[in-house]
């Protein structure tokens, strides 16, 4: 009997024991090291730019973590860019240091700015016989005197009848007008246009609406030169039963407000 024939086997083009290219050792996973380096560079550059310390801290921390992970891959043979990952770790750490230094310098700078603003803000004191303007309302005719020699005086309230075309008066309420005088005894001109005058009426402190008439409500405008003064008349709408009118005057953003308790 004849022996069965063996199937023909085509010889392999690769030596015995070898693995075709692309099917053996996986490609190096170098992404973490590269990302760490990029974030570390951006973070370090952000750290030397004022007020970007927060960005440097975030990028530096992420870059440091990715760099350490990249070095771990390199030790396990999964990546081939251990040096790149190491550079990312170094730059990430540098970015964190710069972030801390930047934050400290920023806080110091802001603190100094606040101190300078506090120095530039004139505090208020009361004129002789007027009481403590910071803790107690002033009376009619009293003056609030500021450190820059600016003086604000509010007169007694005077009842009056708004004109036919007045705005802000409610039928059944009473109307009162007060005279506010600002005197500049300092050495610099004062911008009176920033002055605010408001009022509250009665024991409940309800808002007393400003009345705009042909002779009241225009307020202050322009500047007051040293040695000069300006006068303006303000009118307020008050409930008929109110016994007092609290007038608050703010000479400007650099001055504290002062209050006058006026009997009606």
C-alpha positions, 0 to 999 in steps of 0.5 A: 500500500502506498503511504498518504501524501503529506500536505505541502507547507510553504516555508516561512519567510522569517527565521524560526523563532522570530516574530514578524515586525509590528506583532511583537513588542508593543510601541513605546508609550511615551505620551505621559513624559511628553505631556509632563514636559510640555505642561512643565514648560508652560507652568514654569513660564507662567510662574514668572508672569505676575498674577499667573501664579495660580496657572503655574501651580495647576500646570506644575502639579499636573506636570509633576504627576504625569512626569512621575507616571512617565518615569514609572513606565520607563522603568517597566520598559513601557516607555523609552523617554525617561529623560523627557519625563524626568525633565517634566518632573523637574519643570513641574516642581519648578512651576510649583515653587514659582507659584508659591513665590508668586502667590506670596508676592501677590498677597504682599503687593495687594496688602500694600495697595490696601494700606495705601488706599487706607492712607489716602482715604480721609477719615471723618471727625466731628466739629467742636461740639458736634459729638462723635461722627463715627458712632453717633449721628450729628445734629442740625447745624453740626459739621463733619470735618475730614482729615483733608480739611473738607467740612460738610454741614447740614441745616435744619429741615424746613417744611415746604410745598413742592411745585405743581410739576415736582417729582418724588412727592406723594400726596398725603406725605410732607415735604422738607428741604435741607441745605448742605454746605461743603467747604474746602479748607484743604490744599487740593481742589475737591470734585463735588460732583461725586457727592451723594445725599440720601435720607430716611424718615420716621422710626422705621427708617423708611426711605425718604424719596428725593424731590426734584423741583425747580429749586431743589434736587439739582445737587452739587456739580463741578469742583470746589477750589481750596478756600471755597465752599458750595451750597445745594438744597435737597428736598425729601418726601416724608410720611406725615407721622414721621418725627425725624429725618436722617440725612446721610452725606457721602462727599465722594468715594474717598470719604466716609459718609456722615449722618445727621439726625434732624427733628421734624 
